[in-house]
Amino acid sequence: MVSLSEPLESTLEWDYNKNDDTELIFRWNITLKNGDSGLLAFSNRDLD
């Protein structure tokens, strides 16, 4: 089990793939109160 502290900051950004205008790319950046941070990136192609 993983236990995380509350997020201090969280942003979700998206844009289109430069080479394929039908593919969306999402980027979720999160920073926790304890200073840990990370990035989760995924696209609508990952859902197929």
PDB file as gemmi writes it, atoms N, CA and C in Angstrom:
CRYST1    1.000    1.000    1.000  90.00  90.00  90.00 P 1                      
ATOM      1  N   MET A   1       0.838  -1.178   0.000  1.00  0.00           N  
ATOM      2  CA  MET A   1       0.000   0.000   0.000  1.00  0.00           C  
ATOM      3  C   MET A   1       0.884   1.242   0.000  1.00  0.00           C  
ATOM      4  N   VAL A   2       0.505   2.220  -0.784  1.00  0.00           N  
ATOM      5  CA  VAL A   2       1.238   3.482  -0.864  1.00  0.00           C  
ATOM      6  C   VAL A   2       0.383   4.564  -0.236  1.00  0.00           C  
ATOM      7  N   SER A   3       0.981   5.354   0.641  1.00  0.00           N  
ATOM      8  CA  SER A   3       0.263   6.452   1.291  1.00  0.00           C  
ATOM      9  C   SER A   3       0.919   7.765   0.882  1.00  0.00           C  
ATOM     10  N   LEU A   4       0.137   8.669   0.340  1.00  0.00           N  
ATOM     11  CA  LEU A   4       0.656   9.955  -0.126  1.00  0.00           C  
ATOM     12  C   LEU A   4       0.066  11.090   0.697  1.00  0.00           C  
ATOM     13  N   SER A   5       0.832  12.154   0.830  1.00  0.00           N  
ATOM     14  CA  SER A   5       0.305  13.337   1.500  1.00  0.00           C  
ATOM     15  C   SER A   5      -0.596  14.097   0.538  1.00  0.00           C  
ATOM     16  N   GLU A   6      -1.304  15.076   1.054  1.00  0.00           N  
ATOM     17  CA  GLU A   6      -2.172  15.899   0.208  1.00  0.00           C  
ATOM     18  C   GLU A   6      -1.349  16.627  -0.846  1.00  0.00           C  
ATOM     19  N   PRO A   7      -1.936  16.840  -2.024  1.00  0.00           N  
ATOM     20  CA  PRO A   7      -1.223  17.606  -3.047  1.00  0.00           C  
ATOM     21  C   PRO A   7      -1.065  19.067  -2.643  1.00  0.00           C  
ATOM     22  N   LEU A   8       0.107  19.595  -2.872  1.00  0.00           N  
ATOM     23  CA  LEU A   8       0.349  21.014  -2.672  1.00  0.00           C  
ATOM     24  C   LEU A   8      -0.030  21.760  -3.941  1.00  0.00           C  
ATOM     25  N   GLU A   9       0.280  21.141  -5.071  1.00  0.00           N  
ATOM     26  CA  GLU A   9      -0.020  21.745  -6.366  1.00  0.00           C  
ATOM     27  C   GLU A   9      -0.277  20.630  -7.372  1.00  0.00           C  
ATOM     28  N   SER A  10      -1.239  20.854  -8.249  1.00  0.00           N  
ATOM     29  CA  SER A  10      -1.568  19.876  -9.270  1.00  0.00           C  
ATOM     30  C   SER A  10      -2.033  20.614 -10.519  1.00  0.00           C  
ATOM     31  N   THR A  11      -1.474  20.249 -11.674  1.00  0.00           N  
ATOM     32  CA  THR A  11      -1.891  20.868 -12.931  1.00  0.00           C  
ATOM     33  C   THR A  11      -2.116  19.778 -13.970  1.00  0.00           C  
ATOM     34  N   LEU A  12      -3.092  20.001 -14.827  1.00  0.00           N  
ATOM     35  CA  LEU A  12      -3.359  19.103 -15.938  1.00  0.00           C  
ATOM     36  C   LEU A  12      -3.300  19.921 -17.211  1.00  0.00           C  
ATOM     37  N   GLU A  13      -2.405  19.544 -18.106  1.00  0.00           N  
ATOM     38  CA  GLU A  13      -2.242  20.242 -19.382  1.00  0.00           C  
ATOM     39  C   GLU A  13      -2.475  19.245 -20.504  1.00  0.00           C  
ATOM     40  N   TRP A  14      -2.903  19.732 -21.637  1.00  0.00           N  
ATOM     41  CA  TRP A  14      -3.085  18.865 -22.796  1.00  0.00           C  
ATOM     42  C   TRP A  14      -2.783  19.629 -24.064  1.00  0.00           C  
ATOM     43  N   ASP A  15      -2.402  18.884 -25.079  1.00  0.00           N  
ATOM     44  CA  ASP A  15      -2.210  19.451 -26.410  1.00  0.00           C  
ATOM     45  C   ASP A  15      -2.265  18.317 -27.429  1.00  0.00           C  
ATOM     46  N   TYR A  16      -2.206  18.683 -28.694  1.00  0.00           N  
ATOM     47  CA  TYR A  16      -2.235  17.693 -29.764  1.00  0.00           C  
ATOM     48  C   TYR A  16      -0.821  17.260 -30.111  1.00  0.00           C  
ATOM     49  N   ASN A  17      -0.691  16.013 -30.524  1.00  0.00           N  
ATOM     50  CA  ASN A  17       0.575  15.500 -31.027  1.00  0.00           C  
ATOM     51  C   ASN A  17       0.934  16.289 -32.288  1.00  0.00           C  
ATOM     52  N   LYS A  18       2.158  16.777 -32.366  1.00  0.00           N  
ATOM     53  CA  LYS A  18       2.595  17.570 -33.525  1.00  0.00           C  
ATOM     54  C   LYS A  18       2.532  16.782 -34.829  1.00  0.00           C  
ATOM     55  N   ASN A  19       2.679  15.455 -34.745  1.00  0.00           N  
ATOM     56  CA  ASN A  19       2.695  14.610 -35.940  1.00  0.00           C  
ATOM     57  C   ASN A  19       1.348  13.949 -36.247  1.00  0.00           C  
ATOM     58  N   ASP A  20       0.376  14.101 -35.340  1.00  0.00           N  
ATOM     59  CA  ASP A  20      -0.930  13.455 -35.534  1.00  0.00           C  
ATOM     60  C   ASP A  20      -1.984  14.285 -34.812  1.00  0.00           C  
ATOM     61  N   ASP A  21      -2.722  15.093 -35.557  1.00  0.00           N  
ATOM     62  CA  ASP A  21      -3.665  16.021 -34.923  1.00  0.00           C  
ATOM     63  C   ASP A  21      -4.922  15.338 -34.385  1.00  0.00           C  
ATOM     64  N   THR A  22      -4.998  13.999 -34.494  1.00  0.00           N  
ATOM     65  CA  THR A  22      -6.111  13.279 -33.872  1.00  0.00           C  
ATOM     66  C   THR A  22      -5.722  12.713 -32.507  1.00  0.00           C  
ATOM     67  N   GLU A  23      -4.451  12.845 -32.138  1.00  0.00           N  
ATOM     68  CA  GLU A  23      -3.970  12.306 -30.862  1.00  0.00           C  
ATOM     69  C   GLU A  23      -3.802  13.431 -29.845  1.00  0.00           C  
ATOM     70  N   LEU A  24      -4.489  13.294 -28.727  1.00  0.00           N  
ATOM     71  CA  LEU A  24      -4.338  14.230 -27.616  1.00  0.00           C  
ATOM     72  C   LEU A  24      -3.318  13.670 -26.635  1.00  0.00           C  
ATOM     73  N   ILE A  25      -2.484  14.545 -26.080  1.00  0.00           N  
ATOM     74  CA  ILE A  25      -1.513  14.152 -25.062  1.00  0.00           C  
ATOM     75  C   ILE A  25      -1.830  14.936 -23.793  1.00  0.00           C  
ATOM     76  N   PHE A  26      -2.015  14.203 -22.691  1.00  0.00           N  
ATOM     77  CA  PHE A  26      -2.324  14.811 -21.399  1.00  0.00           C  
ATOM     78  C   PHE A  26      -1.100  14.695 -20.498  1.00  0.00           C  
ATOM     79  N   ARG A  27      -0.830  15.742 -19.737  1.00  0.00           N  
ATOM     80  CA  ARG A  27       0.283  15.736 -18.776  1.00  0.00           C  
ATOM     81  C   ARG A  27      -0.249  16.217 -17.430  1.00  0.00           C  
ATOM     82  N   TRP A  28      -0.136  15.354 -16.424  1.00  0.00           N  
ATOM     83  CA  TRP A  28      -0.592  15.689 -15.082  1.00  0.00           C  
ATOM     84  C   TRP A  28       0.639  15.820 -14.199  1.00  0.00           C  
ATOM     85  N   ASN A  29       0.911  17.028 -13.748  1.00  0.00           N  
ATOM     86  CA  ASN A  29       2.024  17.307 -12.841  1.00  0.00           C  
ATOM     87  C   ASN A  29       1.467  17.459 -11.439  1.00  0.00           C  
ATOM     88  N   ILE A  30       2.114  16.838 -10.475  1.00  0.00           N  
ATOM     89  CA  ILE A  30       1.659  16.939  -9.093  1.00  0.00           C  
ATOM     90  C   ILE A  30       2.860  17.125  -8.171  1.00  0.00           C  
ATOM     91  N   THR A  31       2.708  18.001  -7.193  1.00  0.00           N  
ATOM     92  CA  THR A  31       3.714  18.214  -6.158  1.00  0.00           C  
ATOM     93  C   THR A  31       3.035  18.021  -4.808  1.00  0.00           C  
ATOM     94  N   LEU A  32       3.620  17.176  -3.961  1.00  0.00           N  
ATOM     95  CA  LEU A  32       3.057  16.898  -2.648  1.00  0.00           C  
ATOM     96  C   LEU A  32       3.668  17.810  -1.599  1.00  0.00           C  
ATOM     97  N   LYS A  33       2.988  17.923  -0.456  1.00  0.00           N  
ATOM     98  CA  LYS A  33       3.469  18.792   0.625  1.00  0.00           C  
ATOM     99  C   LYS A  33       4.843  18.379   1.133  1.00  0.00           C  
ATOM    100  N   ASN A  34       5.158  17.088   1.041  1.00  0.00           N  
ATOM    101  CA  ASN A  34       6.464  16.629   1.526  1.00  0.00           C  
ATOM    102  C   ASN A  34       7.592  16.879   0.521  1.00  0.00           C  
ATOM    103  N   GLY A  35       7.263  17.510  -0.626  1.00  0.00           N  
ATOM    104  CA  GLY A  35       8.278  17.859  -1.611  1.00  0.00           C  
ATOM    105  C   GLY A  35       8.403  16.895  -2.774  1.00  0.00           C  
ATOM    106  N   ASP A  36       7.811  15.710  -2.651  1.00  0.00           N  
ATOM    107  CA  ASP A  36       7.841  14.763  -3.769  1.00  0.00           C  
ATOM    108  C   ASP A  36       7.015  15.307  -4.925  1.00  0.00           C  
ATOM    109  N   SER A  37       7.428  14.988  -6.140  1.00  0.00           N  
ATOM    110  CA  SER A  37       6.671  15.432  -7.309  1.00  0.00           C  
ATOM    111  C   SER A  37       6.776  14.383  -8.401  1.00  0.00           C  
ATOM    112  N   GLY A  38       5.881  14.484  -9.360  1.00  0.00           N  
ATOM    113  CA  GLY A  38       5.907  13.528 -10.452  1.00  0.00           C  
ATOM    114  C   GLY A  38       5.079  14.002 -11.625  1.00  0.00           C  
ATOM    115  N   LEU A  39       5.226  13.302 -12.718  1.00  0.00           N  
ATOM    116  CA  LEU A  39       4.521  13.607 -13.957  1.00  0.00           C  
ATOM    117  C   LEU A  39       3.911  12.318 -14.487  1.00  0.00           C  
ATOM    118  N   LEU A  40       2.635  12.384 -14.821  1.00  0.00           N  
ATOM    119  CA  LEU A  40       1.955  11.279 -15.478  1.00  0.00           C  
ATOM    120  C   LEU A  40       1.523  11.777 -16.842  1.00  0.00           C  
ATOM    121  N   ALA A  41       1.983  11.127 -17.895  1.00  0.00           N  
ATOM    122  CA  ALA A  41       1.625  11.527 -19.261  1.00  0.00           C  
ATOM    123  C   ALA A  41       0.930  10.357 -19.944  1.00  0.00           C  
ATOM    124  N   PHE A  42      -0.142  10.659 -20.649  1.00  0.00           N  
ATOM    125  CA  PHE A  42      -0.859   9.635 -21.391  1.00  0.00           C  
ATOM    126  C   PHE A  42      -1.574  10.283 -22.562  1.00  0.00           C  
ATOM    127  N   SER A  43      -1.992   9.468 -23.505  1.00  0.00           N  
ATOM    128  CA  SER A  43      -2.682   9.983 -24.688  1.00  0.00           C  
ATOM    129  C   SER A  43      -3.975   9.214 -24.901  1.00  0.00           C  
ATOM    130  N   ASN A  44      -4.839   9.736 -25.766  1.00  0.00           N  
ATOM    131  CA  ASN A  44      -6.065   9.014 -26.074  1.00  0.00           C  
ATOM    132  C   ASN A  44      -5.770   7.711 -26.817  1.00  0.00           C  
ATOM    133  N   ARG A  45      -4.595   7.554 -27.389  1.00  0.00           N  
ATOM    134  CA  ARG A  45      -4.197   6.294 -28.036  1.00  0.00           C  
ATOM    135  C   ARG A  45      -3.966   5.203 -26.990  1.00  0.00           C  
ATOM    136  N   ASP A  46      -3.582   5.589 -25.770  1.00  0.00           N  
ATOM    137  CA  ASP A  46      -3.347   4.620 -24.705  1.00  0.00           C  
ATOM    138  C   ASP A  46      -4.632   3.925 -24.282  1.00  0.00           C  
ATOM    139  N   LEU A  47      -5.778   4.489 -24.634  1.00  0.00           N  
ATOM    140  CA  LEU A  47      -7.060   3.941 -24.222  1.00  0.00           C  
ATOM    141  C   LEU A  47      -7.561   2.852 -25.155  1.00  0.00           C  
ATOM    142  N   ASP A  48      -6.912   2.695 -26.295  1.00  0.00           N  
ATOM    143  CA  ASP A  48      -7.348   1.673 -27.264  1.00  0.00           C  
ATOM    144  C   ASP A  48      -7.024   0.272 -26.778  1.00  0.00           C  
TER     145      ASP A  48                                                      
END                                                                             
